[in-house]
Amino acid sequence: MNKELYSPLIFELSREGRKGYSLPDYKYDDGDIVIPDILKRAEAPELPQVDELTVVRHYTNSSNNNFGVDTGFYPLGSCTMKYNPKVNESMVALSGIASLHPMQPVSTVQGALRVYRNLEKALCEIGGMAEFTLNPFAGAHGEYTGLMIIRQYHLSRADEARRRVIVPDSAHGTNPASAAMAGFDVVEVKSMPDGTVDVEDLCSKLDDTIAAVMMTNPNTVGMFEKNIPQIAEAVHSAGALMYYDGANLNPMLGIARPGDMGFDVMHINLHKTFSTPHGGGGPGAGPVGVRPGLEKFLPNPRVVEREDGSLDIDFGTDAFGRVSGWLGNFSVLVKSLAYIMTLGAEGLAKVGPLATLNANYIMHSLSDLYMQPISGPCKHEFVFDGLRNKSTGVTTLNIAKALLDHGFHAPTIYFPLLFHESLMIEPTETESPETLDAFIKVMREIAEDAISNPDKIKNAPYTTPISHPDEDEAALTPVLTYAELCKKQI
Ligand SMILES: *Cc1c(COP(=O)(O)O)cnc(C)c1O
């Protein structure tokens, strides 16, 4: 640990008697309101005692140690770390939205329900689906919900033998995990040398025990799966359904629709494609859409339109129940609708081509130094298999760390698992040519240093508070509390 860059915890800054507030000495018990003893804590909470300036400096300095889309380029493949327009934040901060309570009578939340319904309709239009639920909290949660919908569909037809789901080997790890969570066994399908799914291998695995095929398009190596209509036909005639992992919808936005390609159920990562801040575990939203005929399998509760034009919340009986406490991560939904409405249909259709252009620009500018395992143009993201020069001993991990010294977030590394030294880059559409050029320049310098002075790259980063944590030790004996940290005396 670089001690100079270590910022102390606010508890370490605490000094007896210091305070940063000034409140009237008011006791509820003195007035009309009496708080029952059972609701009072026996002892005062242990809070840090700090003056206002210390608090301000502490949090400002802590936030400066954080890296985000607002501080620098963030080419984290598969995560679509695009800029989050600030107008979205203004919309969600409107008091009529920020102070809502889920238990309010429906007559008082008609506007909020309209937001929900309008977003649902926009997503139906974008995905080519009949209906959406906005309730799931994340992409993985959407996958689970979608697979439960597929399970209900098969059970409703007394087709109980369908207990297996086909997943390509290039899929995001959440795909097999969600299938397992939903009670299915996973059948893996291989990829071809061009990165797309092996259709022959897939078709050979179709039988009456297969419930669904999960596909991502463009897939996680950034290749467009051209054979979807052919695959969909084979899957449907085998009695199974097509599931679309919509985490990579960004390059297709307003241009191609999963529903038109033959997908039956899909999820969308609002926090990726529809530009709401994410990372570090949340917040997210993974709405799930279904094609006509599957609406009744969507989870409860649902927002429904009554005959008089008003909106209501329906708790239904057909579906398998709830997947979230209420109607989803409402703040994320509001931000996504704001994003869709500010771009409009025309703006949305520009997202994909720009994201694709940016990705190809970087790929093309670096492929003489970095190993490009799949040839041809990519969509919104691409994968390098480490450096072209394999004799340097410099790994993808070293390259990712060296980037940190230059103010760039690292790309996704060691995913997808198809290659040993995967380095997965997704610039997104919101980056300027200057930023892309600056990134390319640094990536080229790293590749050149890897040959002339490999130790320089292997020992990077030099400017971050933590440079080379012992990852095995961190995984085996994680330090999760302050008390543990003190014991370790690092
Ligand atoms: C991000 C991602 C997911 C999972 O989404 P979360 O919101 O992180 O749960 C699934 N599939 C792909 C291809 C992804 O990129």
The ligand as a MOL file (V3000), in Angstrom:
LIG
                    3D

  0  0  0     0  0            999 V3000
M  V30 BEGIN CTAB
M  V30 COUNTS 15 15 0 0 0
M  V30 BEGIN ATOM
M  V30 1 C -23.5200 -7.0360 -18.0750 0
M  V30 2 C -23.9490 -8.2440 -18.7690 0
M  V30 3 C -24.8620 -9.1340 -18.1690 0
M  V30 4 C -25.3260 -9.0090 -16.7310 0
M  V30 5 O -25.9140 -7.8080 -16.4090 0
M  V30 6 P -25.8930 -7.2570 -14.9080 0
M  V30 7 O -26.7640 -6.0680 -14.9440 0
M  V30 8 O -24.4640 -6.9530 -14.5800 0
M  V30 9 O -26.4430 -8.3430 -14.0310 0
M  V30 10 C -25.2930 -10.2080 -18.9170 0
M  V30 11 N -24.8480 -10.4290 -20.1760 0
M  V30 12 C -23.9560 -9.6050 -20.7750 0
M  V30 13 C -23.5210 -9.8820 -22.1820 0
M  V30 14 C -23.4700 -8.4940 -20.0860 0
M  V30 15 O -22.5840 -7.6880 -20.6650 0
M  V30 END ATOM
M  V30 BEGIN BOND
M  V30 1 1 1 2
M  V30 2 1 2 3
M  V30 3 2 2 14
M  V30 4 1 3 4
M  V30 5 2 3 10
M  V30 6 1 4 5
M  V30 7 1 5 6
M  V30 8 2 6 7
M  V30 9 1 6 8
M  V30 10 1 6 9
M  V30 11 1 10 11
M  V30 12 2 11 12
M  V30 13 1 12 13
M  V30 14 1 12 14
M  V30 15 1 14 15
M  V30 END BOND
M  V30 END CTAB
M  END
